[in-house]
Amino acid sequence: MSSAADHRKPADSEAILDALPNPVLMIGPDGKIVAANIATEAFFEISTQFLKRQSLKELVPFGSPLLALIDQVRSSNSPVNEYKVDLGTPRMGGDRQVDLHVAPLTERPGHIVVMLQERSIADKMDRQLTHRSAARSVIALAAMLAHEIKNPLSGIRGAAQLLEQQASSEDRMLTRLICDEADRIVTLVDRMEVFGDERPVVRGPVNIHSVLDHVKRLAQSGFARNIRFIEDYDPSLPPVLANQDQLIQVFLNLVKNAAEALIDVPDAEIQLTTAFRPGVRLSVPGQKSRVSLPLEFCVKDNGPGVPDDLLPNLFDPFVTTKQTGSGLGLALVAKIVGDHGGIIECESQPRKTTFRVLMPMYSTSVKHADHSSRDGSAGKSSSASQGAK
């Protein structure tokens, strides 16, 4: 009886490790990988069989703190934790920040167990809260601008028009300049007033593929007519809980930004992808329970990328890479996604920039106060979602 139980233990232990969402691997005295769970395969993008033939230093960046931590644990024979360590390599691509938990395996002297906990999801949620806070600051600023700037500007413009009637041709150029600049400021204030719209968003089931197809057709008929589009969709994706018009606004803005980044790229390419990614849950203001965000929609381009110094604040108001941009487009995108209870994040390096949107899916088992047909928009989205089921 006891021998049967002992025989089951290794299999049970392996099954438990494989069920963990975090990468866990065991390092031998020679630095070679002895064992790894399934999450480790996904993290390093290498099969377990190949991992076991590798030395850890061949997988992590040169001089990685992880290697020093393993030596420290081996010499002290006590566990050590370190946070926000970058394990990204050119092969894996981009910044791969993780928290490290390294401990000795007492049953096997010289062997070390390493657990990696990716920071990406936690950081996305932290940044999303920052984006929402920035949006609220713009809301207050927009309300002040509307009252304190637009009214005096109308007086300035009116005075310039009166002067223009009696001015010489040279002076008319100056009065016209005054009018044009006043109009430009009013247009900027009008754009900012969008942030102050606090009305509830009417949401319902929306077929994201219909939205992306509509955005692609708009782009190809105008600003992206010379750019190649690639679509990689999950046809079984359920409907997203959203407002269709606002989703079109979000992805049209993202595709337009991608197209503008590809102006001088000879093999310009925009990729639109959809996927189901369970496991992300976010606390949403006004709701007691956490909201699951399993739907992932991406807009990718092969442009030069976003400068590293702008990336952490890319969704803040007035942050832009364009010489003539106002820096409000992505801030508005972040506000719309946040109003839907979702997350938007950007990962960028040369030739590979990805804007990733995580959204909640529509569920008939939950009654949403904002899912009604009082204005017809929810009913319209419902019919569009049939193809996504």
Disulfide bonds with the S-S distance in Angstrom:
none
